[in-house]
Amino acid sequence: MRRVLESAFQKYSFSKEQAKILANIHTESTLDGINSHGINRVPIFLDYVNKGLVKVDSIPTLIASMGSIERWEGNLGSGILNAITCTDRAILLAKEHGMGMVALRNTNHWMRGGTYGWRASEQGCISIMFTNTTPNMPAWGGKENRIGNNPLVISIPRKEGHVVLDMALSQFSFGKMENLDLKEEQLPFHGGWDTKNQLSKNPKDIIASGRALPIGYWKGSALSMVLDMLATLLSAGNSTYKIGQKSSETAISQVFLCVDPRVFSDSELQEKLVNEIIQYTHDVHPMKNGGATFYPGERTLATRAKNNKEGMQISAKIWEQVLSLAK
């Protein structure tokens, strides 16, 4: 998959180094079972490149530096390449100051947000990262879409397996729904409204209406608004309102915040405290036979190990599209 994707990205004028990074990220997301933001996103991403919405020759630039806080301009470049630059910068600032924050404007879809949480954890940093999106959910009590499903990532480094929360603020991400639709499967719970204003478990109907259901109903709606406000204010970039005025989701705003916990010089205690919380949540009777509880990131690690051993299950239709794009 890496070889095919690297070839495809170079065909679309990315440099060999850029193509290698993009291929690695899309492949690793697929390996972790996140096909919706891995291999499945490649044709959409390259369509954005074709339309000029993703600028192949753009790189992010520093706009303002205020000690441990920086503001960057994405110049409409690749969302993955921009996010990696800003993640690495936030990590470096955290190691210099204890905490570092980078706000990024005018960037594109970062694909799987968890990628950058895992990256921070591998460097020993705690992270909080989020992005706004085009409006794809109604604010609670309204009918028309006014808020984004603004993905939120929180990661904590841990020797026995990093804790990485990666969640959209919709009950199911649109990528997840598209993945289930490809398999002709239903959602296990209501995920949004259909075109007749009825809550639905059918991903095709929800994708057709474009109206996802916020997590926690009114609570998810409120959290979406606040994350949009923070991303917009800190980056001086576009809000979900402004993004929604465009024909495609582009020029979005993101925040990358990292903390270096080693400044406290009590790493053994930190590990003990995190493990204590995980053990406490694991040590329960399951709701049903064969059930279990998991900490954020635990099932990703299990999927990664399984797919490394047995191979990745992907859509034949998507793979044929990717192969044709790489020719």
MILUM-667769 format. One record per residue (C-alpha): residue number from 1; residue in one letter; x, y, z. Coordinates in Angstrom, 3 decimals. Example, Ala and Ser with C-alpha at 12.3 -4.5 7.8 and 13.67 -1.06 7.14 Angstrom:
REM MILUM-667769
@nr->1 rest->A u->12.300 v->-4.500 w->7.800
@nr->2 rest->S u->13.670 v->-1.060 w->7.140
***
This chain:
REM MILUM-667769
@nr->1 rest->M u->0.000 v->0.000 w->0.000
@nr->2 rest->R u->2.838 v->2.375 w->0.829
@nr->3 rest->R u->4.487 v->1.752 w->-2.537
@nr->4 rest->V u->1.262 v->2.300 w->-4.495
@nr->5 rest->L u->0.325 v->5.444 w->-2.571
@nr->6 rest->E u->3.808 v->6.921 w->-2.849
@nr->7 rest->S u->3.605 v->6.461 w->-6.603
@nr->8 rest->A u->0.127 v->8.039 w->-6.723
@nr->9 rest->F u->1.140 v->11.104 w->-4.716
@nr->10 rest->Q u->4.257 v->11.674 w->-6.814
@nr->11 rest->K u->2.093 v->11.478 w->-9.936
@nr->12 rest->Y u->0.096 v->14.390 w->-8.490
@nr->13 rest->S u->3.308 v->16.478 w->-8.177
@nr->14 rest->F u->4.165 v->15.930 w->-4.506
@nr->15 rest->S u->7.904 v->15.601 w->-3.933
@nr->16 rest->K u->9.319 v->12.164 w->-3.164
@nr->17 rest->E u->9.723 v->13.109 w->0.515
@nr->18 rest->Q u->6.183 v->14.522 w->0.764
@nr->19 rest->A u->4.737 v->11.510 w->-1.059
@nr->20 rest->K u->6.498 v->9.162 w->1.355
@nr->21 rest->I u->5.049 v->10.963 w->4.396
@nr->22 rest->L u->1.531 v->11.013 w->2.923
@nr->23 rest->A u->1.755 v->7.335 w->1.948
@nr->24 rest->N u->2.962 v->6.373 w->5.436
@nr->25 rest->I u->0.160 v->8.280 w->7.195
@nr->26 rest->H u->-2.638 v->6.896 w->5.016
@nr->27 rest->T u->-1.239 v->3.366 w->5.323
@nr->28 rest->E u->-0.748 v->3.567 w->9.090
@nr->29 rest->S u->-4.318 v->4.813 w->9.557
@nr->30 rest->T u->-5.574 v->1.849 w->7.519
@nr->31 rest->L u->-3.359 v->-0.530 w->9.490
@nr->32 rest->D u->-4.996 v->0.786 w->12.664
@nr->33 rest->G u->-8.421 v->0.008 w->11.219
@nr->34 rest->I u->-9.325 v->3.624 w->10.401
@nr->35 rest->N u->-9.976 v->2.980 w->6.700
@nr->36 rest->S u->-12.386 v->5.922 w->6.574
@nr->37 rest->H u->-9.519 v->8.378 w->7.074
@nr->38 rest->G u->-6.809 v->6.159 w->5.586
@nr->39 rest->I u->-7.095 v->4.412 w->2.225
@nr->40 rest->N u->-10.724 v->5.468 w->1.670
@nr->41 rest->R u->-9.770 v->9.164 w->1.729
@nr->42 rest->V u->-7.093 v->8.965 w->-0.951
@nr->43 rest->P u->-9.392 v->9.404 w->-3.996
@nr->44 rest->I u->-11.150 v->12.348 w->-2.287
@nr->45 rest->F u->-7.823 v->13.949 w->-1.341
@nr->46 rest->L u->-6.467 v->13.658 w->-4.884
@nr->47 rest->D u->-9.720 v->15.109 w->-6.231
@nr->48 rest->Y u->-9.105 v->18.138 w->-3.973
@nr->49 rest->V u->-5.592 v->18.376 w->-5.426
@nr->50 rest->N u->-7.024 v->18.258 w->-8.959
@nr->51 rest->K u->-9.483 v->21.034 w->-8.121
@nr->52 rest->G u->-6.713 v->23.217 w->-6.686
@nr->53 rest->L u->-8.243 v->23.155 w->-3.190
@nr->54 rest->V u->-5.057 v->21.531 w->-1.868
@nr->55 rest->K u->-1.976 v->23.433 w->-3.019
@nr->56 rest->V u->0.773 v->20.899 w->-3.689
@nr->57 rest->D u->3.589 v->23.449 w->-3.640
@nr->58 rest->S u->2.472 v->25.209 w->-0.422
@nr->59 rest->I u->4.217 v->24.851 w->2.920
@nr->60 rest->P u->3.099 v->26.276 w->6.290
@nr->61 rest->T u->4.683 v->29.551 w->7.417
@nr->62 rest->L u->5.148 v->31.108 w->10.844
@nr->63 rest->I u->2.980 v->34.228 w->11.322
@nr->64 rest->A u->3.622 v->35.167 w->14.959
@nr->65 rest->S u->5.747 v->33.850 w->17.835
@nr->66 rest->M u->5.066 v->34.662 w->21.489
@nr->67 rest->G u->7.373 v->32.411 w->23.497
@nr->68 rest->S u->5.588 v->29.089 w->23.918
@nr->69 rest->I u->2.702 v->30.144 w->21.633
@nr->70 rest->E u->2.850 v->30.405 w->17.857
@nr->71 rest->R u->0.424 v->31.154 w->15.040
@nr->72 rest->W u->0.961 v->29.564 w->11.615
@nr->73 rest->E u->-0.503 v->30.034 w->8.136
@nr->74 rest->G u->-1.308 v->26.792 w->6.275
@nr->75 rest->N u->-1.386 v->28.386 w->2.802
@nr->76 rest->L u->-4.004 v->25.778 w->1.789
@nr->77 rest->G u->-1.376 v->23.043 w->1.679
@nr->78 rest->S u->-1.864 v->19.369 w->2.469
@nr->79 rest->G u->-3.648 v->18.989 w->5.792
@nr->80 rest->I u->-1.413 v->16.068 w->6.795
@nr->81 rest->L u->1.848 v->17.833 w->5.989
@nr->82 rest->N u->0.701 v->21.025 w->7.720
@nr->83 rest->A u->-0.478 v->19.131 w->10.814
@nr->84 rest->I u->2.781 v->17.192 w->11.124
@nr->85 rest->T u->4.752 v->20.453 w->10.953
@nr->86 rest->C u->2.599 v->22.056 w->13.652
@nr->87 rest->T u->2.564 v->18.958 w->15.875
@nr->88 rest->D u->6.346 v->18.760 w->15.773
@nr->89 rest->R u->6.595 v->22.477 w->16.473
@nr->90 rest->A u->4.247 v->22.198 w->19.493
@nr->91 rest->I u->6.341 v->19.270 w->20.796
@nr->92 rest->L u->9.547 v->21.301 w->20.457
@nr->93 rest->L u->7.981 v->24.290 w->22.232
@nr->94 rest->A u->6.758 v->22.002 w->25.027
@nr->95 rest->K u->10.255 v->20.609 w->25.514
@nr->96 rest->E u->11.646 v->24.156 w->25.664
@nr->97 rest->H u->8.959 v->25.733 w->27.856
@nr->98 rest->G u->7.065 v->22.838 w->29.474
@nr->99 rest->M u->4.033 v->23.668 w->27.324
@nr->100 rest->G u->3.725 v->24.659 w->23.674
@nr->101 rest->M u->0.800 v->25.679 w->21.510
@nr->102 rest->V u->0.547 v->26.179 w->17.768
@nr->103 rest->A u->-2.607 v->27.573 w->16.153
@nr->104 rest->L u->-2.936 v->26.960 w->12.407
@nr->105 rest->R u->-5.229 v->28.664 w->9.905
@nr->106 rest->N u->-6.085 v->28.102 w->6.238
@nr->107 rest->T u->-5.209 v->24.424 w->6.216
@nr->108 rest->N u->-6.990 v->21.346 w->4.853
@nr->109 rest->H u->-8.386 v->18.107 w->6.290
@nr->110 rest->W u->-5.807 v->16.465 w->8.574
@nr->111 rest->M u->-7.323 v->13.000 w->7.881
@nr->112 rest->R u->-7.086 v->10.932 w->11.099
@nr->113 rest->G u->-6.615 v->13.371 w->13.961
@nr->114 rest->G u->-5.278 v->10.584 w->16.180
@nr->115 rest->T u->-2.166 v->10.452 w->13.991
@nr->116 rest->Y u->-0.871 v->13.577 w->15.711
@nr->117 rest->G u->-1.829 v->12.397 w->19.195
@nr->118 rest->W u->0.145 v->9.187 w->18.665
@nr->119 rest->R u->3.028 v->11.253 w->17.307
@nr->120 rest->A u->3.101 v->13.481 w->20.414
@nr->121 rest->S u->2.898 v->10.472 w->22.736
@nr->122 rest->E u->5.841 v->8.813 w->20.986
@nr->123 rest->Q u->7.827 v->11.951 w->21.857
@nr->124 rest->G u->6.722 v->11.727 w->25.502
@nr->125 rest->C u->4.231 v->14.606 w->25.355
@nr->126 rest->I u->0.645 v->14.970 w->26.476
@nr->127 rest->S u->-1.435 v->16.604 w->23.740
@nr->128 rest->I u->-4.771 v->18.308 w->23.188
@nr->129 rest->M u->-5.583 v->19.003 w->19.535
@nr->130 rest->F u->-8.721 v->19.971 w->17.680
@nr->131 rest->T u->-10.007 v->21.285 w->14.367
@nr->132 rest->N u->-13.144 v->22.930 w->13.095
@nr->133 rest->T u->-15.006 v->21.709 w->10.008
@nr->134 rest->T u->-17.716 v->22.678 w->7.582
@nr->135 rest->P u->-21.174 v->22.807 w->9.243
@nr->136 rest->N u->-22.469 v->19.226 w->9.231
@nr->137 rest->M u->-24.636 v->19.080 w->12.373
@nr->138 rest->P u->-27.623 v->21.112 w->13.562
@nr->139 rest->A u->-27.050 v->23.039 w->16.773
@nr->140 rest->W u->-29.300 v->21.413 w->19.358
@nr->141 rest->G u->-32.883 v->22.536 w->18.845
@nr->142 rest->G u->-32.334 v->23.684 w->15.243
@nr->143 rest->K u->-33.062 v->22.030 w->11.904
@nr->144 rest->E u->-30.332 v->23.407 w->9.609
@nr->145 rest->N u->-26.629 v->22.610 w->9.998
@nr->146 rest->R u->-24.813 v->25.345 w->11.908
@nr->147 rest->I u->-22.002 v->23.513 w->13.758
@nr->148 rest->G u->-19.163 v->21.164 w->12.778
@nr->149 rest->N u->-18.370 v->17.715 w->14.126
@nr->150 rest->N u->-15.025 v->19.299 w->15.119
@nr->151 rest->P u->-12.712 v->16.345 w->15.949
@nr->152 rest->L u->-10.942 v->16.403 w->19.317
@nr->153 rest->V u->-7.726 v->14.513 w->20.143
@nr->154 rest->I u->-6.270 v->14.039 w->23.643
@nr->155 rest->S u->-3.222 v->11.825 w->24.159
@nr->156 rest->I u->-1.189 v->10.705 w->27.175
@nr->157 rest->P u->2.152 v->8.856 w->26.834
@nr->158 rest->R u->2.365 v->5.512 w->28.637
@nr->159 rest->K u->4.968 v->2.744 w->28.596
@nr->160 rest->E u->2.406 v->-0.077 w->28.301
@nr->161 rest->G u->0.515 v->1.605 w->25.456
@nr->162 rest->H u->-0.280 v->5.256 w->24.894
@nr->163 rest->V u->-3.716 v->6.612 w->25.746
@nr->164 rest->V u->-5.099 v->8.332 w->22.628
@nr->165 rest->L u->-8.630 v->9.696 w->22.425
@nr->166 rest->D u->-9.625 v->10.583 w->18.851
@nr->167 rest->M u->-13.260 v->11.514 w->18.432
@nr->168 rest->A u->-15.483 v->13.603 w->16.224
@nr->169 rest->L u->-18.294 v->15.446 w->17.985
@nr->170 rest->S u->-20.875 v->13.624 w->15.892
@nr->171 rest->Q u->-22.142 v->10.295 w->17.195
@nr->172 rest->F u->-20.398 v->8.738 w->14.181
@nr->173 rest->S u->-17.919 v->10.523 w->11.928
@nr->174 rest->F u->-18.973 v->10.895 w->8.302
@nr->175 rest->G u->-15.928 v->8.795 w->7.390
@nr->176 rest->K u->-17.202 v->5.970 w->9.616
@nr->177 rest->M u->-20.654 v->6.222 w->8.041
@nr->178 rest->E u->-19.171 v->6.170 w->4.531
@nr->179 rest->N u->-17.167 v->3.073 w->5.500
@nr->180 rest->L u->-20.297 v->1.273 w->6.770
@nr->181 rest->D u->-22.211 v->2.358 w->3.679
@nr->182 rest->L u->-19.533 v->0.730 w->1.504
@nr->183 rest->K u->-20.141 v->-2.494 w->3.459
@nr->184 rest->E u->-23.936 v->-1.978 w->3.226
@nr->185 rest->E u->-24.165 v->-2.096 w->7.025
@nr->186 rest->Q u->-26.400 v->-0.160 w->9.427
@nr->187 rest->L u->-25.215 v->1.943 w->12.376
@nr->188 rest->P u->-25.617 v->0.324 w->15.829
@nr->189 rest->F u->-27.289 v->3.522 w->17.138
@nr->190 rest->H u->-28.962 v->6.551 w->15.606
@nr->191 rest->G u->-26.311 v->8.653 w->13.881
@nr->192 rest->G u->-28.246 v->11.545 w->12.375
@nr->193 rest->W u->-31.371 v->12.629 w->10.539
@nr->194 rest->D u->-32.633 v->11.464 w->7.165
@nr->195 rest->T u->-34.163 v->13.759 w->4.535
@nr->196 rest->K u->-37.573 v->13.337 w->6.234
@nr->197 rest->N u->-36.231 v->14.750 w->9.539
@nr->198 rest->Q u->-36.316 v->11.356 w->11.244
@nr->199 rest->L u->-33.444 v->9.962 w->13.322
@nr->200 rest->S u->-31.829 v->7.151 w->11.354
@nr->201 rest->K u->-29.370 v->4.254 w->11.616
@nr->202 rest->N u->-28.949 v->4.111 w->7.835
@nr->203 rest->P u->-25.613 v->5.755 w->6.919
@nr->204 rest->K u->-26.724 v->6.357 w->3.315
@nr->205 rest->D u->-29.764 v->8.359 w->4.477
@nr->206 rest->I u->-27.696 v->10.441 w->6.916
@nr->207 rest->I u->-25.004 v->11.139 w->4.298
@nr->208 rest->A u->-27.779 v->12.200 w->1.892
@nr->209 rest->S u->-29.210 v->14.675 w->4.425
@nr->210 rest->G u->-25.760 v->15.801 w->5.574
@nr->211 rest->R u->-27.048 v->16.152 w->9.145
@nr->212 rest->A u->-25.194 v->14.192 w->11.813
@nr->213 rest->L u->-26.288 v->13.815 w->15.447
@nr->214 rest->P u->-24.082 v->15.527 w->18.080
@nr->215 rest->I u->-22.619 v->13.322 w->20.818
@nr->216 rest->G u->-24.465 v->13.873 w->24.080
@nr->217 rest->Y u->-27.166 v->15.823 w->22.211
@nr->218 rest->W u->-27.078 v->19.412 w->23.582
@nr->219 rest->K u->-23.734 v->18.819 w->25.340
@nr->220 rest->G u->-21.977 v->17.832 w->22.117
@nr->221 rest->S u->-23.588 v->20.802 w->20.406
@nr->222 rest->A u->-22.153 v->23.172 w->23.038
@nr->223 rest->L u->-18.698 v->21.555 w->22.926
@nr->224 rest->S u->-18.630 v->21.888 w->19.128
@nr->225 rest->M u->-19.341 v->25.627 w->19.401
@nr->226 rest->V u->-16.603 v->26.165 w->21.995
@nr->227 rest->L u->-13.937 v->24.263 w->20.028
@nr->228 rest->D u->-14.857 v->26.249 w->16.912
@nr->229 rest->M u->-14.521 v->29.489 w->18.893
@nr->230 rest->L u->-11.112 v->28.499 w->20.267
@nr->231 rest->A u->-9.713 v->27.316 w->16.924
@nr->232 rest->T u->-10.943 v->30.487 w->15.213
@nr->233 rest->L u->-9.782 v->32.928 w->17.890
@nr->234 rest->L u->-6.356 v->31.385 w->18.465
@nr->235 rest->S u->-5.511 v->31.030 w->14.771
@nr->236 rest->A u->-7.310 v->34.208 w->13.596
@nr->237 rest->G u->-8.670 v->31.922 w->10.905
@nr->238 rest->N u->-12.011 v->30.796 w->9.529
@nr->239 rest->S u->-14.918 v->29.689 w->11.695
@nr->240 rest->T u->-17.335 v->26.911 w->10.789
@nr->241 rest->Y u->-19.673 v->29.689 w->9.614
@nr->242 rest->K u->-17.085 v->31.018 w->7.133
@nr->243 rest->I u->-16.006 v->27.520 w->6.046
@nr->244 rest->G u->-19.632 v->26.685 w->5.300
@nr->245 rest->Q u->-19.829 v->29.534 w->2.791
@nr->246 rest->K u->-17.331 v->27.714 w->0.552
@nr->247 rest->S u->-18.366 v->25.029 w->-1.935
@nr->248 rest->S u->-15.912 v->22.543 w->-0.349
@nr->249 rest->E u->-14.418 v->22.067 w->3.114
@nr->250 rest->T u->-11.140 v->23.961 w->2.979
@nr->251 rest->A u->-9.244 v->26.783 w->4.760
@nr->252 rest->I u->-10.061 v->25.340 w->8.202
@nr->253 rest->S u->-8.560 v->26.230 w->11.606
@nr->254 rest->Q u->-6.702 v->23.940 w->14.041
@nr->255 rest->V u->-4.960 v->23.982 w->17.417
@nr->256 rest->F u->-2.043 v->21.821 w->18.595
@nr->257 rest->L u->-1.264 v->21.986 w->22.325
@nr->258 rest->C u->1.487 v->19.851 w->23.881
@nr->259 rest->V u->2.718 v->19.455 w->27.465
@nr->260 rest->D u->6.013 v->17.826 w->28.442
@nr->261 rest->P u->5.182 v->15.955 w->31.686
@nr->262 rest->R u->8.869 v->15.377 w->32.386
@nr->263 rest->V u->9.111 v->18.924 w->33.753
@nr->264 rest->F u->7.552 v->17.532 w->36.955
@nr->265 rest->S u->10.356 v->14.957 w->37.461
@nr->266 rest->D u->7.958 v->12.285 w->38.757
@nr->267 rest->S u->7.522 v->10.025 w->35.735
@nr->268 rest->E u->7.152 v->6.869 w->37.841
@nr->269 rest->L u->4.295 v->8.428 w->39.795
@nr->270 rest->Q u->2.629 v->9.595 w->36.579
@nr->271 rest->E u->2.772 v->6.075 w->35.136
@nr->272 rest->K u->1.387 v->4.641 w->38.371
@nr->273 rest->L u->-1.529 v->7.085 w->38.442
@nr->274 rest->V u->-2.536 v->6.478 w->34.818
@nr->275 rest->N u->-2.306 v->2.695 w->35.260
@nr->276 rest->E u->-4.374 v->2.935 w->38.429
@nr->277 rest->I u->-7.201 v->4.639 w->36.522
@nr->278 rest->I u->-7.017 v->2.105 w->33.673
@nr->279 rest->Q u->-7.017 v->-0.854 w->36.062
@nr->280 rest->Y u->-9.980 v->0.544 w->37.972
@nr->281 rest->T u->-12.054 v->0.887 w->34.795
@nr->282 rest->H u->-10.967 v->-2.561 w->33.538
@nr->283 rest->D u->-11.880 v->-4.294 w->36.796
@nr->284 rest->V u->-15.653 v->-4.503 w->36.308
@nr->285 rest->H u->-18.260 v->-7.105 w->35.386
@nr->286 rest->P u->-19.100 v->-6.762 w->31.688
@nr->287 rest->M u->-22.606 v->-5.794 w->30.577
@nr->288 rest->K u->-22.743 v->-8.890 w->28.366
@nr->289 rest->N u->-20.811 v->-12.133 w->27.959
@nr->290 rest->G u->-17.510 v->-11.573 w->26.194
@nr->291 rest->G u->-17.715 v->-7.815 w->26.724
@nr->292 rest->A u->-14.983 v->-5.640 w->28.191
@nr->293 rest->T u->-14.025 v->-2.045 w->28.895
@nr->294 rest->F u->-11.196 v->-0.297 w->27.076
@nr->295 rest->Y u->-9.124 v->2.828 w->27.574
@nr->296 rest->P u->-8.889 v->5.183 w->24.564
@nr->297 rest->G u->-6.361 v->3.748 w->22.105
@nr->298 rest->E u->-6.417 v->0.195 w->23.492
@nr->299 rest->R u->-8.488 v->-1.270 w->20.672
@nr->300 rest->T u->-6.382 v->0.617 w->18.121
@nr->301 rest->L u->-3.272 v->-1.147 w->19.413
@nr->302 rest->A u->-5.069 v->-4.519 w->19.229
@nr->303 rest->T u->-6.252 v->-3.829 w->15.671
@nr->304 rest->R u->-2.752 v->-2.748 w->14.650
@nr->305 rest->A u->-1.263 v->-6.007 w->15.978
@nr->306 rest->K u->-3.980 v->-8.106 w->14.305
@nr->307 rest->N u->-3.634 v->-6.387 w->10.931
@nr->308 rest->N u->0.156 v->-6.617 w->11.036
@nr->309 rest->K u->-0.241 v->-10.363 w->11.449
@nr->310 rest->E u->-3.224 v->-11.113 w->9.201
@nr->311 rest->G u->-3.297 v->-8.251 w->6.696
@nr->312 rest->M u->-5.624 v->-5.267 w->6.277
@nr->313 rest->Q u->-9.228 v->-5.659 w->5.160
@nr->314 rest->I u->-10.107 v->-2.890 w->2.696
@nr->315 rest->S u->-12.771 v->-2.176 w->0.100
@nr->316 rest->A u->-11.945 v->-3.752 w->-3.279
@nr->317 rest->K u->-13.756 v->-0.848 w->-4.946
@nr->318 rest->I u->-11.588 v->1.744 w->-3.190
@nr->319 rest->W u->-8.386 v->-0.200 w->-3.892
@nr->320 rest->E u->-9.207 v->-0.366 w->-7.611
@nr->321 rest->Q u->-9.747 v->3.398 w->-7.597
@nr->322 rest->V u->-6.382 v->3.939 w->-5.908
@nr->323 rest->L u->-4.573 v->1.626 w->-8.328
@nr->324 rest->S u->-6.036 v->3.488 w->-11.295
@nr->325 rest->L u->-4.967 v->6.817 w->-9.787
@nr->326 rest->A u->-1.414 v->5.520 w->-9.356
@nr->327 rest->K u->-1.039 v->4.299 w->-12.963
***
